[in-house]
């Protein structure tokens, strides 16, 4: 029997604080599903909104830092833009060839 495991890349804006807030959100959700009271729902809703705001803030800070790091280097800015839009360019040179083998081919 084979088992396939999918490896998911960790988001760069997901940190320890985010993980703690996510766990708190899941605990509040679990409690609300168990007891089904209005108070439990309100507690869950508050923590859920805090978690979502934290994710937005972390993403905003991450991308702002990336843009600031690129500065006035337009090549880096375009590379960042391409990575955000999914237009990552593939290597133009074939893999598996050394520089000498590639030069000898011409």
C-alpha positions as protocol buffer text, in pm:
chain_id: "A"
residue {
  index: 1
  type: UNK
  ca { x: 0 y: 0 z: 0 }
}
residue {
  index: 2
  type: UNK
  ca { x: 137 y: 340 z: -97 }
}
residue {
  index: 3
  type: UNK
  ca { x: 74 y: 661 z: 84 }
}
residue {
  index: 4
  type: UNK
  ca { x: 111 y: 997 z: -86 }
}
residue {
  index: 5
  type: UNK
  ca { x: 204 y: 1292 z: 129 }
}
residue {
  index: 6
  type: UNK
  ca { x: 153 y: 1640 z: -9 }
}
residue {
  index: 7
  type: UNK
  ca { x: 409 y: 1891 z: 109 }
}
residue {
  index: 8
  type: UNK
  ca { x: 268 y: 2240 z: 138 }
}
residue {
  index: 9
  type: UNK
  ca { x: 506 y: 2534 z: 139 }
}
residue {
  index: 10
  type: UNK
  ca { x: 488 y: 2741 z: 454 }
}
residue {
  index: 11
  type: UNK
  ca { x: 362 y: 3092 z: 391 }
}
residue {
  index: 12
  type: UNK
  ca { x: 633 y: 3346 z: 470 }
}
residue {
  index: 13
  type: UNK
  ca { x: 392 y: 3562 z: 672 }
}
residue {
  index: 14
  type: UNK
  ca { x: 281 y: 3271 z: 892 }
}
residue {
  index: 15
  type: UNK
  ca { x: 481 y: 3301 z: 1215 }
}
residue {
  index: 16
  type: UNK
  ca { x: 460 y: 3193 z: 1580 }
}
residue {
  index: 17
  type: UNK
  ca { x: 212 y: 3464 z: 1671 }
}
residue {
  index: 18
  type: UNK
  ca { x: -13 y: 3360 z: 1383 }
}
residue {
  index: 19
  type: UNK
  ca { x: 7 y: 2995 z: 1486 }
}
residue {
  index: 20
  type: UNK
  ca { x: -88 y: 3080 z: 1844 }
}
residue {
  index: 21
  type: UNK
  ca { x: -387 y: 3284 z: 1728 }
}
residue {
  index: 22
  type: UNK
  ca { x: -494 y: 3005 z: 1489 }
}
residue {
  index: 23
  type: UNK
  ca { x: -489 y: 2752 z: 1772 }
}
residue {
  index: 24
  type: UNK
  ca { x: -692 y: 2987 z: 1991 }
}
residue {
  index: 25
  type: UNK
  ca { x: -943 y: 3031 z: 1707 }
}
residue {
  index: 26
  type: UNK
  ca { x: -975 y: 2654 z: 1661 }
}
residue {
  index: 27
  type: UNK
  ca { x: -1030 y: 2604 z: 2036 }
}
residue {
  index: 28
  type: UNK
  ca { x: -1305 y: 2869 z: 2040 }
}
residue {
  index: 29
  type: UNK
  ca { x: -1465 y: 2713 z: 1733 }
}
residue {
  index: 30
  type: UNK
  ca { x: -1457 y: 2368 z: 1891 }
}
residue {
  index: 31
  type: UNK
  ca { x: -1611 y: 2502 z: 2211 }
}
residue {
  index: 32
  type: UNK
  ca { x: -1886 y: 2680 z: 2015 }
}
residue {
  index: 33
  type: UNK
  ca { x: -1967 y: 2362 z: 1820 }
}
residue {
  index: 34
  type: UNK
  ca { x: -1989 y: 2165 z: 2146 }
}
residue {
  index: 35
  type: UNK
  ca { x: -2200 y: 2402 z: 2356 }
}
residue {
  index: 36
  type: UNK
  ca { x: -2382 y: 2598 z: 2083 }
}
residue {
  index: 37
  type: UNK
  ca { x: -2443 y: 2907 z: 2295 }
}
residue {
  index: 38
  type: UNK
  ca { x: -2459 y: 3268 z: 2183 }
}
residue {
  index: 39
  type: UNK
  ca { x: -2172 y: 3359 z: 2418 }
}
residue {
  index: 40
  type: UNK
  ca { x: -1946 y: 3089 z: 2269 }
}
residue {
  index: 41
  type: UNK
  ca { x: -2037 y: 3210 z: 1918 }
}
residue {
  index: 42
  type: UNK
  ca { x: -1945 y: 3571 z: 2007 }
}
residue {
  index: 43
  type: UNK
  ca { x: -1610 y: 3460 z: 2157 }
}
residue {
  index: 44
  type: UNK
  ca { x: -1532 y: 3258 z: 1846 }
}
residue {
  index: 45
  type: UNK
  ca { x: -1630 y: 3543 z: 1616 }
}
residue {
  index: 46
  type: UNK
  ca { x: -1404 y: 3792 z: 1798 }
}
residue {
  index: 47
  type: UNK
  ca { x: -1101 y: 3560 z: 1785 }
}
residue {
  index: 48
  type: UNK
  ca { x: -1173 y: 3467 z: 1421 }
}
residue {
  index: 49
  type: UNK
  ca { x: -1177 y: 3834 z: 1322 }
}
residue {
  index: 50
  type: UNK
  ca { x: -854 y: 3898 z: 1515 }
}
residue {
  index: 51
  type: UNK
  ca { x: -689 y: 3606 z: 1337 }
}
residue {
  index: 52
  type: UNK
  ca { x: -801 y: 3728 z: 994 }
}
residue {
  index: 53
  type: UNK
  ca { x: -675 y: 4080 z: 1067 }
}
residue {
  index: 54
  type: UNK
  ca { x: -341 y: 3940 z: 1185 }
}
residue {
  index: 55
  type: UNK
  ca { x: -302 y: 3743 z: 860 }
}
residue {
  index: 56
  type: UNK
  ca { x: -382 y: 4056 z: 654 }
}
residue {
  index: 57
  type: UNK
  ca { x: -133 y: 4264 z: 854 }
}
residue {
  index: 58
  type: UNK
  ca { x: 143 y: 4003 z: 821 }
}
residue {
  index: 59
  type: UNK
  ca { x: 86 y: 3971 z: 444 }
}
residue {
  index: 60
  type: UNK
  ca { x: 84 y: 4348 z: 400 }
}
residue {
  index: 61
  type: UNK
  ca { x: 406 y: 4386 z: 602 }
}
residue {
  index: 62
  type: UNK
  ca { x: 574 y: 4100 z: 413 }
}
residue {
  index: 63
  type: UNK
  ca { x: 499 y: 4241 z: 68 }
}
residue {
  index: 64
  type: UNK
  ca { x: 578 y: 4597 z: 173 }
}
residue {
  index: 65
  type: UNK
  ca { x: 921 y: 4481 z: 291 }
}
residue {
  index: 66
  type: UNK
  ca { x: 975 y: 4295 z: -39 }
}
residue {
  index: 67
  type: UNK
  ca { x: 890 y: 4610 z: -236 }
}
residue {
  index: 68
  type: UNK
  ca { x: 1114 y: 4826 z: -18 }
}
residue {
  index: 69
  type: UNK
  ca { x: 1399 y: 4576 z: -55 }
}
residue {
  index: 70
  type: UNK
  ca { x: 1363 y: 4597 z: -434 }
}
residue {
  index: 71
  type: UNK
  ca { x: 1400 y: 4975 z: -406 }
}
residue {
  index: 72
  type: UNK
  ca { x: 1462 y: 5143 z: -738 }
}
residue {
  index: 73
  type: UNK
  ca { x: 1603 y: 4827 z: -901 }
}
residue {
  index: 74
  type: UNK
  ca { x: 1337 y: 4775 z: -1166 }
}
residue {
  index: 75
  type: UNK
  ca { x: 1461 y: 4424 z: -1243 }
}
residue {
  index: 76
  type: UNK
  ca { x: 1385 y: 4316 z: -885 }
}
residue {
  index: 77
  type: UNK
  ca { x: 1050 y: 4496 z: -895 }
}
residue {
  index: 78
  type: UNK
  ca { x: 949 y: 4312 z: -1213 }
}
residue {
  index: 79
  type: UNK
  ca { x: 1068 y: 3979 z: -1069 }
}
residue {
  index: 80
  type: UNK
  ca { x: 854 y: 4042 z: -761 }
}
residue {
  index: 81
  type: UNK
  ca { x: 557 y: 4136 z: -978 }
}
residue {
  index: 82
  type: UNK
  ca { x: 602 y: 3823 z: -1190 }
}
residue {
  index: 83
  type: UNK
  ca { x: 622 y: 3601 z: -882 }
}
residue {
  index: 84
  type: UNK
  ca { x: 302 y: 3758 z: -743 }
}
residue {
  index: 85
  type: UNK
  ca { x: 112 y: 3711 z: -1068 }
}
residue {
  index: 86
  type: UNK
  ca { x: 244 y: 3359 z: -1129 }
}
residue {
  index: 87
  type: UNK
  ca { x: 454 y: 3451 z: -1434 }
}
residue {
  index: 88
  type: UNK
  ca { x: 773 y: 3289 z: -1309 }
}
residue {
  index: 89
  type: UNK
  ca { x: 1005 y: 3245 z: -1604 }
}
residue {
  index: 90
  type: UNK
  ca { x: 1174 y: 2913 z: -1664 }
}
residue {
  index: 91
  type: UNK
  ca { x: 1546 y: 2877 z: -1715 }
}
residue {
  index: 92
  type: UNK
  ca { x: 1654 y: 2935 z: -2072 }
}
residue {
  index: 93
  type: UNK
  ca { x: 1953 y: 2702 z: -2057 }
}
residue {
  index: 94
  type: UNK
  ca { x: 1897 y: 2326 z: -2048 }
}
residue {
  index: 95
  type: UNK
  ca { x: 1972 y: 2141 z: -1726 }
}
residue {
  index: 96
  type: UNK
  ca { x: 2239 y: 1874 z: -1699 }
}
residue {
  index: 97
  type: UNK
  ca { x: 2504 y: 2036 z: -1916 }
}
residue {
  index: 98
  type: UNK
  ca { x: 2827 y: 2182 z: -1791 }
}
residue {
  index: 99
  type: UNK
  ca { x: 2949 y: 2510 z: -1934 }
}
residue {
  index: 100
  type: UNK
  ca { x: 3213 y: 2328 z: -2139 }
}
residue {
  index: 101
  type: UNK
  ca { x: 2963 y: 2077 z: -2285 }
}
residue {
  index: 102
  type: UNK
  ca { x: 2728 y: 2358 z: -2376 }
}
residue {
  index: 103
  type: UNK
  ca { x: 3009 y: 2559 z: -2541 }
}
residue {
  index: 104
  type: UNK
  ca { x: 3130 y: 2253 z: -2735 }
}
residue {
  index: 105
  type: UNK
  ca { x: 2779 y: 2196 z: -2872 }
}
residue {
  index: 106
  type: UNK
  ca { x: 2810 y: 2520 z: -3069 }
}
